[in-house]
Amino acid sequence: MIVHDITKELTSTPIYEGDPITDFQWVTRIDCGDDYNLSKTKFCNHAGTHIDTPKHFFDDGNTITDYQMNRFYGNCTVVEAKHPLTGEDMEKILPFCCKKILFKGVGEGILTLSAVFVMGEYDVEMVGTENASIAYESEEYAVHRELALKDILIIENLDLSQIDTGSYILAALPLKIEGAEAAPTRAILLEQELGL
């Protein structure tokens, strides 16, 4: 089994405009005469590679801790996106995809509102992008809200640069933060080695 890390590093990934800055600090350091190294990190729950839940846009929406762990693990399809994705694109793509879909393409793996409507018809459980947001700014609120209404989880800020399109097993287990609308995750793809 080949394990691919598709997570961006938390402290160096640019934050979404307006979000709190990620801050990593040493509390104690051996090279400063302390007995041990100890650090702390302050971050927004949407920093780095993270999962959004419906709570992000609805007060009564599901939070990170409302889901069983199988929502963050399972068969997954990686699809290359060469332009913003429409409902027409989804009609062609989704019949051949798993319920968890990751779109490869920085600046391209973006959903339009029509794409989300079609995703709901195919019972998609999770959608991922390499971008800081799953939607363009002009449709960002509407797309996030519609995904939340359909209970489709979102993974943003993935790193699929070294990943080929195809089928994998996704494990994207978020930090367990009670009541949180989002949480950073260490996302990996598992690939079966050929001939084994």
WOBELWO-V164404 format. One record per helix or strand of 3 or more residues. SS is the DSSP state (h for helix, s for strand). FROM is the first residue (numbers start at 0). TO is the last residue. If there is no record, write none. Layout:
SS:FROM:TO
SS:FROM:TO
//
This chain:
s:1:4
s:22:27
h:29:31
s:37:41
s:49:51
h:53:55
h:63:65
h:68:71
s:72:79
h:86:95
s:99:103
h:112:120
s:125:128
h:136:148
s:152:155
s:165:173
s:181:190
//
